[in-house]
């Protein structure tokens, strides 16, 4: 077996700066010791964070120490729940350094729910377009259906080059395309376009410039920033960067609770939204016979039904927990592990001289987060089907993610899929994943994604490299091996 060339740092633990992050190793041995049960390796932090034992204990102790009822009432248990929800709302603003006079917090089931709230209520129209980057999660891509139903132009900005970044010149050109007085109309009518992009790609780990928020706003657009992949390991300061809408999921930041996300919205932008329906908890008054209703005047107009009042207080504890560890400390640890992993993977070569690993996106830690997406190559250069890697890595105890990661635009850019080959009339004839791959002339339908997070250690990275090298270096995969179907995209 061919071994990679010796490197100055054969373990990430020997990298300069790693010692300064040792507190994470201490937490791994105490609060996160369940990560090491049965020799497993968790490398799916872009899918979900991991809860600390302290978070679970806090939830348990709070529920046993008090009584909390359905909010929206004046009775004691309702008031107790209301107080905790409002405390959590203030904690979210504090964590993101958002001025309460400028920003509101709308609790949602997840980041996808936050995107839907904006999409369904935004004043799209022929003069109020939607601009998206190719690199977007499907929960953001789906907003285009609301825009199109309102007759709004929908324009995409492509990713370019092997690093899968977006050229700012392309962005500006797309924002300006068909602008036709958008700024004049927005100042006169209040109707603006919407620009949506991720602070960090959930596919490639690319971190897009937050300065784009101002670039778009100066051209008459409101900005939706998808921060779901960014905030677990990076500081988002809304006192410095002021997008109109921010969507996020708290379980991605600190693992628990699930089922709670948020839309952070500038109050003036929130006031421009018009919801197409109403529900319990969102209205001040309503009449059946009179056929009228009046929505609430604050963010609760967007919080349908009964909030998850038993779990929302856990958001406040999770934010305090992450703050006590330090987002900057987590960022440093993840940055070190990511750089080391990329360097090790890209040096692995078969005896034929060909590379074992093809990385999609940046191959260094510069301008990227802790998400590393790649495919494996056989000695003759052909790709190993990621479904086989999914099966074999799972059997070895690795929690990786495989597929297209709900980000088709970044995937199309990574795999070089042309617009012509994705025409609906072509794909309408396919019924299975293998027929789909054949129609697009693709050897595999996705990739492998490893991602680091709050409790990641040097050992996690080392074990992944050892698994990849020992399992796939100089190996020719049996083409007749049955493969599992794609789970979902």
N, C-alpha and C positions, 0 to 999 in steps of 0.2 A: 504494500500500500504506500502511495506517495504521501509524504508528510509535508505540511507547509514549511516554508523557510522560517528559521528561527527569528523571533521578534524581540525587541528590547523588553517588552512586557508580556510575558507568557501568561500572566493572570491579570485581570483588571484590578485586582486588589493591590498590585504593585504600581499602579499608575499614580503619577503625581496628583495630589488632591483627594485621592480615595480615602486616605486616613481621616480627613476632615468630615467624612460622611459616615463614620463608624457608628454613630447613634442609630442609624437604620439597621445595622447588623444586630445591635442590642435589642431593638424593638422586634426584629424578626425572630429572635430567640425567646421572646416573652409574649408580646401581644399578637404576634403573627406566627406562632409556632405550629399552628394547624396547617400552614402551607407546606410543611415538610412531612406530613403524614404519608406513610406508605411510599416514600421516595418519589413523590410526584414533583413535577416542575411546572409552575404556573407562569406562563408567558403570554397572557391574554388580557393585559390591563387596558388595552384599547377597547376590549369588549366589556369589561367590568372591573372595577377596583375590588379590593379585598377588605373585608371588615376586620377591625381590631377587636380583640376580646373586650376591651373597655367600652366599645360602642354597644355591644350586645348587653353587657352588664348594666349600662346606663339605661337602656330601654326597659329592661326587666325591672330594675329598681324603681324607675319612675312610675310604671304602671301599677306596681304593688303599693306604692306610697300615696297614691292619690286616686281621685275618681274624676273622669273626664267624659263629658257628654257631647252630643251633636251641637256644633256651634249654631249661630243664628238665633239665639234665645238669650233671655236675661237670667235664667235659673243658674244656681251656683256651679253645677258641673259644666254647663255650656260656657259660662264666663271663664272657668278655669281653662278650658280647651282654647277659647278665643285668645286668652292672654298668652298662652304658649305659642300659638300660631303667629301672633303679631310680634312676639319676641324673636321668633325664627326669621320673620320677614326683615326685621331690623338687622339681625345678624348677617343675613345675605348681603344687604347693602353695605354693612361695615366691611365684610370680607373683600368685596370687590371695590371698596373705596368709592362708592357711588353716593352722591349727594341726594338725600331723601327728597329734597325739593325738586330735583331734576329727574330722578329715576323711581320707578315703581317696580315691585316684585309681584308677579302673577304665578302662583303655584300651579303646576301642570303635572300630568302623569309622567312625563319624560321630555326630552328635547324635541322629539317628534311632535308631541302635543303642542309645544310652544310654537313650532313652525306652522302647524295647522291653524292656530289662532290668528297668526299674522296673515296667512294666505287667504283664509276665508273672509277676513274682514277688511283687507286692504282695498283701497279705491282704485283698482286697476281699470284701464280703459285704453282706447286708441291713442290717447295722449299721455298715458301713464304706463310705460313699459316695464317689463321684468328683465333684468340682466343677471345671468348666472355664470359662474366659472364651470368649465367641464368638471373640475375637481369639486364635487359636492356629494354629500350623502343623499340617498334617495328621499329622505324626509324633507330635504330642501328642494330637490328636483321636482317633487310632487306639487309644489306651489305653482308650477307652470300651468297646471290644469285649471286652477282658479283664474289665472291671468288670461288664458286663452278663452275661457268661457265668458270673460268680460270684454273680449275683443282686443286685448292688449298685445302688442308685439312682444315676443320672447326671443332673446338673443343670448347666445353662449360665447364665452371667451375660451379659446382652446388652451390646453397645456402643450408645452413645446419641449423638445429635447429629451435626453435620457433622464434628466433630473425631474421631469414632469412639473416644471414651474410654469407660471403664467407671466408672460412678458407685459410689463406695465404699459408699454406702447399699444399692445393689443387691447388691453383693458380700456384705456382712454379712448381709443378709436371706437370700441363697441359702445361705451357709455355715450359717446357723442353721435353715434350713428342714428340718423333720423331724429336727432334731438329737437330740431325745428322749433325752437322757442320754448323748450321744456321749462327753463328757468323763469321765463316771463309768465307762462301759464301757471306755474306753481305758486308764484308770488301773488297772482291775481285770483286763482281759484282754490289754492291749497292742495291741488292734485299733484302728486310727485310720482316719480318712478320708484322702483325698488331694486336694489342691488344686493345679492346674497352670495356670501362666500365663507369658507371655513378658515378660522385662524390657524388650524393645523389639519392637514389631510389625514383622514382615517385610513387611507390606502397607502400613501407613500411616506407619511411623516413630514412632508414639506410644510414649513410654516410660511404662510403668505403674509406680506407686509400689512401690518395694522394701519399703516398710513393710508391705505386705500379707502378707509372709512371717510377721511376728509376729502380725498380725491373725488369720490362719488357724491358726497353731500354738496360740494361746491358746484356740481353739475346738475343739481335739482333732484337727487335721489335720496330716499331714505335707505338705510343700510341695515340688513339683517346679518349679524355675525354669528355663525355656528361655532360655539366655543366648547362643544362637548368633548372633543379630543384634546383641546389645548389646556383647559383649566386644571386637569389632574396633576400636571407637572410644571405649570407655568403660571406666573402671576398676571392676571388681567386687571388692570387699574383703570376703572371707568372715570377716574378723575383726570386721566391723561388722554385715553382713547374713548371717544363718545359715540359709539354706534347707536342707532335709533332702537334697535332690537337685538337682544342677545338670547340665544337658546342654549340650554345646558341640562345635563342629567347629573344628579348628585351621586348616584351609585357609581358612576364612572370616576368621580373624584375620590371617594373614600369607602366605596363598597356597600354601605348600608345607610339609609334604607333604599330598597328598590321601589319603583312606582312613584317616585317624586322627582320632578324636574322643575324648571322655572323659565319663565320669559321675563327677562329684565328689559324694561322699556322706558324710553324717555317719555315723560308724561305728555309732552306736546304731541309726540308721535302716536301714543296710545289714544289720545283724544280724537285723532283723525280716523281711527278704525271704526267700522260700522258692522257689527255682528249680524249675520243673516238669520239668527234665531235667538231665543232666550231659554233659560232653564231655571230651576229652583236655585235660589241663592244669588242670582245675577240681576234681579229686578227689585226696584223700590216699591212699585205698585203695578197691578195688572187688573184688567177687567175682561171677563168672558163676554158679557152682554154688550159692553161698550166697545169691544174689539180694539183695545189699546193697551200699551204697557209702557212703563218708564224704567229704563235700566238704572242700575246703581251708578253713582257718579265717580267712583274710584275703581281701583284695580279689581275689586270683587265682582265687577260686571263681567269679568272674563273667567271666573272660577265657578265652573258649572257644578251644581248639586252640592253634595256634602264633601268637603275637603277630607283628605286622609289625616284627620286631626290627631290620631294616635302615633303617626310616624313623622309628621312634619317637625315636631320638636327634636327628633333625632338628627335633622339637618343641622340645627344649631350646634348640637354637640359635635357632629362630624366636622363642621367648619372650625370649631375651636380646637379640635383634635389635630386637624391638618395644620392649623396656624401654630400650634404648640411645637410641632415637629419642624415646620418651616418649609414653605413652598420652594424657597430658593435652595434649601438643602436637598430636597427631593429632586429638583431640577439638576443640580450638580451631579448627584448620583446617577440619574438616568442618562445624562449627557455622557458621562464617562463610560458607562456600560454600552451605550449605543455606539460610540466611536470605536471601542475595542471590538465589539461584535462585527461591525462592518469591516474592519481591517482584517480580522481573522477569516471571515467568510470569503472575502474577495481574494485571499491568497491561496485558498484551497484549489489544487489542480490535479487532474487525472494524470496518469503516466503518459497519456497522449499529448499532454501539454495544455489541453483545453480546460477552461474553468469549470469547477463543479457548481458554483453558485452564480446566478444572475440576479442582481439586486435591481429593483425598480425604484427609481427616485435617487436622491443624493447618496453617494457612497462614502461620504464623511459625515461627521456630526454637525457640520456647519449649516446653519439655517434650517434645521430640521428638529423634530421631536423623537421620542423613543419608540417609534413604530418602524419596524424593518420588514419590508415585503420582498419576497424573492421566490424564484423557482430553482429547481435543481436540474442539472444537465448530466446526461450520460456521457461516457467516454467519446462517443461519436458526435456529440454536440446536440443531440435531440433532447427535448425536455422530458423530465419525469412527470407523469400526470400527478397533479397536486392531490387528487383523490387517494392515490396510493400513499402519498406522504401523510395525508390525514389519518389513514388507517394505521400505518406503521408507527407514527409518532404517538398516537393515542395509546396503542398497545404498550409503548415504552414509558408511558406515564407523563407525557408532555401535553400540557394544555396550550396548544397553538390554535390559530384560526386559519381556515382555508376557504377559498372561494373568491368572490369579487367584492366582498365586504360592503355590499349595498352602495357601491360607488362606481357605477358603470362608466362614467366619463373618464375618470382616472385610469380605469382598466382598459378602455378603448385606446387611450393614449399610450399606455404601457405596452400593449400587445400589437400596436400598429393597425388597429381595425379601422378601415375606411368607412366613410359615410355611405358609399355605394353598397358595401357588403352588408350593411345593417338595414337595408330597405325592408319595409314591412312585407312587401309581396314575396321577398325571398324567404323570410323567416316564418311566414304564415304556413309554409309547407312542412315545418319540422315539428316533431312530437316529443322527441327525447333529447337529452343533453348531448348524446353522441351525434345525433343528426344535426344539432345546432352547431357543434364544433366543426363538423364536416362542411356545413354550409358556409361557415366563416373561414374555413381552411386553417383552423387552429389546432395545435397539438394538445392543448389543455385549456380548460375553461376558467382558470383562476390562478391563484398563487398561494403562497404560504406566508402568514403574517405572525411575527413575534413582536411583542410589545412589552416594554418595561414600565414599572410604576413605583408607587410609594415604598413597597417592601421588597423590591428586587435586590438581589445580591450578586456578587462576583460568581458564586457557585452556579447560579441559574444560567448565566451566560456561558460559563465554561462547559456545563453539561450539554447545552444545546450544540455548541461547536463539536464536542466529542461525538454526540449522536449523529450529526450530519456527516462527519468525516467517516466514522466507523460503519455507517449504514449505506452510504451512497458513493463513496470515493471508489473509482474504478469498477463500479457495478453496472452491468447491463441489465435493464429491467425486462422481465419476461412479458412480451407483448400480449400474451394470452391470459394474463392474470385478470380475473373479474374485478371490476371496480364498482364501488357503491355509487348510487345516484347523487346528483347535486341536492343538497338539503334545501337551500333557498338562496335567493340573490336580492 
